[in-house]
């Protein structure tokens, strides 16, 4: 009976999901936590680090890995980077905190490069469409731009308030927990549908793309996850799971690219002056490499399984962080 249970597909799925969850936890929480206890961050009562001290080579590696692994997974890269800042003790870099925060947006360029490399064929089709050589590419490029419009407008109007009220562990924990429940509910409602039951990316219309873009705006709350909102939006308008995931990658190129260019123009000189070139480039390189691994794993995993693992992960992480915060308050 035990052998029969081990060979059961559902049993193997549970084991695979558990191992994947453990890997995510190790990369996105365990590494910064280990760094905290190996003196890579300042001890309690030590002076606030300068930016150049805050972004050591070790921290650049950690931030790059966390950004790359979490950017396209439905777990919220912004939330993980905020948590990592706390674990590494760089959540308060004094007057230069804006520089550190801006850098953590600019390292998205590494994740952007990963998708450009992995989906070079699709990007080439879109470029041919822009040049008038491909009707299919032109429609996809138009849909991507249409989906970007809501985030561009709301981001421009609400940037100050989002950073002031939502960039903290409490809002992130809430978003992780609620988002995890939503993922599990959606996964249960969809059941084990085959991927080819949905529409292909070529069948996406401009109004449907606009709806996906509108849903993506909820991800301006750190912890919600831009990628999941785009994937969920794609599913809701009838795309297959794989088509929804691919569109979330393409939409991310525009959304993340715009945010990266904005921060680079605004704080680029300050980042170079305060942090130098080497350590920021280390973070970019690691973000690219880890994003390529994460994207390949995600596509392969979701070809066989559903999104439920990410729901469990988000809920587990929210509970874990909440428990750590409460313990810290009790201990003082």
C-alpha positions as CSV (number, residue, x, y, z in Angstrom):
1,X,0.0,0.0,0.0
2,X,2.8,2.4,0.9
3,X,4.5,1.7,-2.5
4,X,1.2,2.3,-4.3
5,X,0.8,5.6,-2.5
6,X,4.3,6.7,-3.5
7,X,3.6,5.9,-7.1
8,X,0.3,7.8,-7.1
9,X,0.4,11.0,-9.3
10,X,-1.2,13.2,-6.6
11,X,1.3,12.0,-4.1
12,X,4.2,12.9,-6.4
13,X,2.6,16.3,-7.1
14,X,2.5,17.0,-3.4
15,X,6.1,16.1,-3.0
16,X,7.2,18.1,-6.0
17,X,5.2,21.1,-4.7
18,X,6.7,20.8,-1.3
19,X,10.3,20.7,-2.6
20,X,9.6,23.7,-4.9
21,X,8.2,25.6,-2.0
22,X,11.2,24.8,0.1
23,X,13.5,26.0,-2.7
24,X,11.6,29.3,-3.0
25,X,11.8,29.8,0.8
26,X,15.5,29.1,0.8
27,X,16.2,31.6,-2.0
28,X,13.8,34.4,-1.0
29,X,13.9,34.2,2.7
30,X,16.6,31.8,3.9
31,X,19.6,33.5,2.2
32,X,18.9,37.0,3.6
33,X,18.1,35.4,7.0
34,X,21.4,33.6,7.0
35,X,23.2,36.8,6.0
36,X,21.6,38.5,9.0
37,X,23.1,36.0,11.4
38,X,26.5,35.9,9.8
39,X,27.1,39.6,10.4
40,X,26.5,40.8,6.8
41,X,24.1,43.4,8.3
42,X,24.8,45.8,11.1
43,X,24.1,44.7,14.6
44,X,21.5,46.3,16.8
45,X,22.6,49.8,18.0
46,X,25.2,50.2,15.2
47,X,25.2,53.4,13.2
48,X,23.0,53.6,10.1
49,X,25.1,52.3,7.2
50,X,26.0,54.6,4.3
51,X,24.8,53.5,0.9
52,X,28.2,52.2,-0.2
53,X,28.4,50.1,3.0
54,X,24.8,49.0,2.6
55,X,25.3,47.5,-0.9
56,X,28.3,45.2,-0.4
57,X,29.0,42.6,-3.0
58,X,27.3,40.0,-0.8
59,X,24.2,42.0,-0.5
60,X,24.2,42.8,-4.2
61,X,24.2,39.0,-4.9
62,X,21.3,38.4,-2.5
63,X,19.2,41.3,-3.9
64,X,19.9,40.2,-7.4
65,X,18.8,36.6,-6.7
66,X,15.7,37.7,-4.8
67,X,14.7,40.1,-7.6
68,X,15.4,37.5,-10.4
69,X,13.6,34.6,-8.7
70,X,10.5,36.5,-7.7
71,X,10.0,39.0,-10.5
72,X,7.9,36.8,-12.8
73,X,6.6,34.3,-10.2
74,X,3.3,35.2,-8.7
75,X,4.8,36.0,-5.3
76,X,5.6,39.8,-5.5
77,X,9.2,40.8,-6.1
78,X,8.6,44.2,-4.4
79,X,7.4,42.5,-1.2
80,X,10.4,40.1,-1.2
81,X,12.8,43.0,-1.7
82,X,11.2,45.0,1.2
83,X,11.5,41.9,3.4
84,X,15.1,41.4,2.3
85,X,15.9,45.0,3.2
86,X,14.7,44.4,6.7
87,X,16.6,41.1,7.0
88,X,19.9,42.7,5.8
89,X,19.4,45.8,7.9
90,X,19.4,48.2,5.0
91,X,15.7,49.3,5.3
92,X,17.0,52.6,6.7
93,X,19.9,54.1,4.9
94,X,19.2,57.5,6.2
95,X,19.0,60.4,3.7
96,X,20.2,58.1,0.9
97,X,17.4,55.6,1.3
98,X,15.8,56.8,-2.0
99,X,19.0,55.7,-3.8
100,X,18.8,52.2,-2.3
101,X,15.1,51.9,-3.2
102,X,15.8,53.2,-6.7
103,X,18.5,50.6,-7.2
104,X,16.2,47.8,-6.2
105,X,13.9,49.0,-9.0
106,X,16.7,49.4,-11.6
107,X,17.9,45.8,-11.0
108,X,14.7,44.8,-12.7
109,X,16.7,45.4,-15.9
110,X,18.3,42.0,-15.2
111,X,14.9,40.3,-15.2
112,X,13.9,42.2,-18.3
113,X,17.0,41.0,-20.1
114,X,16.2,37.4,-19.1
115,X,12.8,37.6,-20.9
116,X,14.3,39.3,-23.9
117,X,16.7,36.4,-24.2
118,X,14.2,33.6,-23.5
119,X,11.5,35.1,-25.8
120,X,13.7,36.6,-28.5
121,X,11.5,35.0,-31.2
122,X,8.3,36.5,-29.9
123,X,10.0,39.9,-29.4
124,X,11.3,39.8,-33.0
125,X,7.8,39.1,-34.2
126,X,6.5,42.2,-32.3
127,X,9.3,44.3,-33.7
128,X,8.4,43.2,-37.2
129,X,4.9,44.1,-36.5
130,X,6.0,47.6,-35.4
131,X,7.9,47.9,-38.7
132,X,4.8,46.8,-40.7
133,X,6.1,43.3,-41.6
134,X,3.9,41.2,-39.4
135,X,0.1,41.6,-38.8
136,X,0.3,39.1,-35.9
137,X,3.3,41.0,-34.3
138,X,1.6,44.4,-34.8
139,X,-1.5,43.2,-33.0
140,X,0.5,41.7,-30.1
141,X,2.6,44.9,-29.8
142,X,-0.5,47.0,-29.8
143,X,-2.2,44.8,-27.1
144,X,0.9,45.0,-24.9
145,X,0.9,48.8,-25.1
146,X,-2.8,49.0,-24.5
147,X,-2.4,46.8,-21.4
148,X,0.4,49.1,-20.1
149,X,-1.7,52.3,-20.3
150,X,-3.7,51.9,-17.0
151,X,-0.5,51.3,-14.9
152,X,1.2,54.2,-16.6
153,X,-1.7,56.6,-15.6
154,X,-2.3,55.3,-12.1
155,X,1.4,54.9,-11.4
156,X,2.0,58.5,-12.4
157,X,-0.9,59.9,-10.3
158,X,-0.5,57.7,-7.2
159,X,3.3,57.1,-6.9
160,X,3.7,59.4,-3.9
161,X,0.8,57.9,-2.0
162,X,1.8,54.3,-2.8
163,X,5.3,54.8,-1.5
164,X,4.1,56.7,1.6
165,X,1.4,54.4,2.8
166,X,2.0,50.9,1.2
167,X,5.7,50.3,1.3
168,X,5.9,48.5,4.6
169,X,5.9,45.0,6.0
170,X,2.3,45.2,7.3
171,X,0.7,46.0,3.9
172,X,2.9,43.4,2.3
173,X,2.0,40.7,4.7
174,X,-1.7,41.5,4.2
175,X,-1.3,41.4,0.4
176,X,0.6,38.1,0.6
177,X,-2.0,36.4,2.7
178,X,-5.1,37.7,0.8
179,X,-3.4,37.0,-2.5
180,X,-2.6,33.5,-1.5
181,X,-6.2,32.8,-0.7
182,X,-7.3,34.2,-4.0
183,X,-4.8,32.0,-5.9
184,X,-6.1,28.9,-4.1
185,X,-9.7,29.8,-4.8
186,X,-9.0,30.4,-8.5
187,X,-7.0,27.2,-8.7
188,X,-9.9,25.2,-7.1
189,X,-12.4,26.9,-9.5
190,X,-10.4,26.0,-12.5
191,X,-9.6,22.5,-11.4
192,X,-7.3,20.6,-13.7
193,X,-8.2,22.2,-17.0
194,X,-6.0,21.4,-19.9
195,X,-4.0,24.4,-21.2
196,X,-5.3,24.1,-24.8
197,X,-8.9,24.9,-23.6
198,X,-8.1,28.6,-23.5
199,X,-7.5,31.1,-26.3
200,X,-4.0,31.6,-27.8
201,X,-2.1,34.9,-27.5
202,X,-3.0,35.7,-31.2
203,X,-6.7,35.7,-30.3
204,X,-6.3,38.4,-27.6
205,X,-8.2,41.6,-28.4
206,X,-7.4,45.2,-27.5
207,X,-10.3,45.5,-25.0
208,X,-9.3,42.3,-23.3
209,X,-5.7,43.5,-23.1
210,X,-7.0,46.7,-21.5
211,X,-8.9,44.6,-18.9
212,X,-5.6,42.7,-18.1
213,X,-3.8,46.0,-17.7
214,X,-6.5,47.3,-15.4
215,X,-6.2,44.3,-13.2
216,X,-2.4,44.7,-13.1
217,X,-2.9,48.0,-11.4
218,X,-3.8,46.2,-8.2
219,X,-0.2,45.1,-8.1
220,X,0.9,48.6,-7.2
221,X,0.1,47.5,-3.7
222,X,3.4,45.8,-2.8
223,X,2.9,42.1,-2.1
224,X,0.1,41.7,-4.6
225,X,2.3,40.6,-7.5
226,X,2.2,42.2,-10.9
227,X,2.8,38.9,-12.7
228,X,-0.1,37.2,-11.0
229,X,-2.5,40.0,-11.7
230,X,-1.6,39.8,-15.4
231,X,-1.9,36.0,-15.4
232,X,-5.2,36.2,-13.6
233,X,-6.4,38.8,-16.0
234,X,-5.4,36.7,-19.0
235,X,-7.3,33.7,-17.5
236,X,-10.4,35.8,-16.9
237,X,-10.6,37.0,-20.5
238,X,-10.2,33.4,-21.7
239,X,-6.6,32.9,-22.5
240,X,-5.0,29.5,-21.8
241,X,-2.7,29.3,-18.8
242,X,0.4,29.3,-20.9
243,X,-0.8,32.2,-23.1
244,X,-1.7,34.2,-20.0
245,X,1.8,33.6,-18.5
246,X,3.5,34.6,-21.7
247,X,1.5,37.8,-22.0
248,X,2.4,38.6,-18.4
249,X,6.1,38.3,-19.4
250,X,5.6,40.6,-22.4
251,X,3.6,43.1,-20.5
252,X,6.3,43.0,-17.8
253,X,8.9,44.1,-20.4
254,X,7.0,47.4,-20.9
255,X,5.8,47.9,-17.3
256,X,9.1,47.1,-15.7
257,X,11.1,48.8,-18.5
258,X,9.2,52.1,-18.0
259,X,9.7,52.0,-14.2
260,X,13.4,51.1,-14.6
261,X,14.0,53.9,-17.1
262,X,12.1,56.4,-14.9
263,X,14.2,55.5,-11.8
264,X,17.4,55.5,-13.8
265,X,16.7,59.0,-15.2
266,X,15.8,60.2,-11.7
267,X,18.5,58.6,-9.5
268,X,21.0,57.1,-12.0
269,X,23.8,59.6,-11.2
270,X,23.2,59.3,-7.5
271,X,23.3,55.5,-7.7
272,X,26.7,55.6,-9.5
273,X,28.1,58.3,-7.2
274,X,26.9,56.5,-4.0
275,X,27.2,52.8,-4.9
276,X,29.8,52.7,-7.6
277,X,29.6,50.5,-10.7
278,X,30.7,47.0,-9.6
279,X,28.2,46.0,-6.9
280,X,25.2,47.3,-8.8
281,X,26.3,45.4,-11.9
282,X,26.7,42.2,-9.8
283,X,23.1,42.6,-8.7
284,X,22.0,43.1,-12.4
285,X,23.8,40.0,-13.6
286,X,22.5,37.8,-10.8
287,X,19.0,39.1,-11.4
288,X,19.2,38.1,-15.1
289,X,20.6,34.6,-14.4
290,X,18.2,33.8,-11.6
291,X,15.2,35.2,-13.6
292,X,16.1,32.9,-16.5
293,X,16.1,29.9,-14.2
294,X,12.9,30.9,-12.5
295,X,11.0,31.6,-15.7
296,X,12.1,28.2,-17.2
297,X,11.1,26.4,-14.0
298,X,7.8,28.2,-13.8
299,X,6.8,27.4,-17.4
300,X,7.8,23.8,-17.0
301,X,6.1,23.4,-13.7
302,X,2.8,25.0,-14.8
303,X,2.7,22.8,-17.8
304,X,2.2,19.9,-15.4
305,X,0.7,21.5,-12.3
306,X,-1.4,24.5,-11.3
307,X,-0.8,27.8,-9.5
308,X,-1.8,26.5,-6.1
309,X,1.7,26.1,-4.8
310,X,2.2,29.8,-5.0
311,X,-1.0,30.4,-2.9
312,X,0.4,28.1,-0.2
313,X,3.8,29.8,-0.4
314,X,2.3,33.3,0.0
315,X,0.1,32.3,2.9
316,X,3.0,30.5,4.6
317,X,5.4,33.4,4.1
318,X,2.8,35.9,5.4
319,X,2.2,33.8,8.6
320,X,6.0,33.3,9.0
321,X,6.8,37.0,8.8
322,X,3.9,37.9,11.0
323,X,5.1,35.5,13.6
324,X,8.6,36.9,13.4
325,X,7.3,40.5,13.8
326,X,5.2,39.5,16.8
327,X,8.1,37.7,18.4
328,X,10.3,40.7,18.0
329,X,7.6,42.9,19.6
330,X,7.3,40.5,22.6
331,X,11.1,40.2,23.0
332,X,11.5,43.9,22.7
